[in-house]
Amino acid sequence: MGIWLSILFMATPGFANDLAAPTGPVLLTVTGELGKTNDSKSARFDEAMLAALPQHRIETSTPWTDGKKAFEGVLISDLFDFLGVRDAQTLRAVALNEYEIASPFSEAIEHGALLAMRMDGKPLTRRDKGPIWIVYPRDGSPRIQDERHDARWVWQLTRIEIQ
């Protein structure tokens, strides 16, 4: 009977292992109320896992670069849809240096925030704010062209906590 119970739990949605485990270095860990996990109560992603999600491109200027740049990566909304995130209020983004900022979950979705992994066709490295940089399409919306929103552009992103 014990083996049948184990098989039942392994096949039941909502338990760890319904998201493949990363095979390369973990670049991003997402925690909170997730529909898919691969490490107890979190979802850990390596580069290949993030690259397998739908990719998008944003062309925008930033306060930290010269001129417009083309950023490519995963929309935060696509990542959260993939993970089954529902009814979240706050998104807390944490960088490698432990810089963190909380922002309304709905704003990242509404404004089309991107988890950029490439800039002008080249992979982002730690030297140029990578490997993951939260990027907003600021040129398309004057509402997000201020210091409050600029602070949400977390570079060297390593963790997202959903609350």
N, C-alpha and C positions, 0 to 999 in steps of 0.2 A: 504494500500500500504506500510506503514511503516514497518509492520511486515515482509512482503515479502522481503523488502530490507535488513532487519536485517538477515534473514535466508540466503540470498544470500551471504552476507559478511562473515557470520560464516562458510559457506561451501567452500569459495574460498581459495585455497592454498596461502601461503605467509603471512597470518595474524597470530597474536599470537594465541595460543591454538592449533597449529598443532603439538606441542610437549607437552606431558603430563606434568602437574605441579608436582613438587616434593612433596612427602608426608612426608618426613623426613627432617632432617637438611640439608641445602644446603652446599655441599662440594666444588662445582666448578661452576663458572659462566663463560660463554664464550660470548664474544661480538664481533661485526664486521658485515660484510655482510654474514648473515646466511640465509639458506633456510628454517630452522625450528627454531622457538622460542617458549618460553612459558612465557615470561615476557617482553612485549613491544619489545625491540630490542636485547634481550639477551636470552640465553639458560641456565637455571639453573638446576643443577643435584644434586640429593641426592645419597646416596650409592647404593640403589636398582636400580636406573636408570643406573648408570655406570656399575653395575654388570650385567645388562641385555644386554649390548653390547658384541660383541665377545671378549673373553678373550685370552690373549697370555702370554707366559712365556719367560723370558730372563734370562740366567745364565751368570753372569759377575762379575768381581771384580770391586770395586769402590775405590776412594781415601779415603773414610770415613768408610769403613767396613773392617774386616779381611777376607781374602780369597774370594772365589767366593760365591755369593749369588744368590738365585733363586727369581726373581721378577715376579709378576703376576699382570696383569691389562689390560687396553685398549690401543691399539696402537693409537697414535695421528692421524695417517692416517685414521683409522676406525672411530674415533670420528668426524673428519672433513668430511668424506664421509657421515656419518649419518646426519650431520647438513647441508649438501649441500654447503659446503665452496668451492668457485671457485676463481681462479686467485688471491690468497692472496700473498703478498710479504713478510710480516713480522709477526712473532709470538712474542708477548710480554707476558712473563710469570710473574705472580705476586704472591708472597708468603704472608702468614699471617702477617709476620713482615714488609711487604711492600717492601722487596727486589724484584727488578724486573730486567729483562734482555730481550733485544730484540735480536732475531736471525732470519736468513733467514727461511722463512716458508718451503722452499724446503729441507733444511737440516734436519729438524725434520722428514720429510717424508722419505727422502733418507736413513737416518741412522736407521730408525725403532725405533724412540723414543717411550717410553711406559709411560703411566700414571699409575705407579705402586701403587697398593693399598694393596699388600701383599708381604712380604719378608720371604722366607723359610717357606711358608705355613701359616704364621701368619699375621693378619691384621696390617698394619702400624699404629702406634699411633703418636701423636705429639712428644712424647719422642724419637721415632726412625724415624723422618723425615716425618711422615704421617700427615693426612690420605692419601694424594696423593703426590707422589714424581716422578718427571720426571727423567726417567732412560734411558740411552743409552747403547747399547750393545758394550761397549768400547773394550772388549777383541777381538772382531771380526774385528776391524778396527783400525790399527795404526794411521790413519788420525785423529781420534777423541780422541786420548790419549794425550791431552795437556790441559794447564790451561784455554785456551779460551773456549774449549768445556766443561771442567769440570764446568765452571761457569753457564752453561745451565742446569745443574742438579738441578732444583729448587725443594727444599723440602718444605713441608707444603704449597703446591700449592693451591691457592684459586681462581685465575682468569687467564684466557687466553684472550688476546685481539688480534684479527686478523685485520691486516691492509693491 
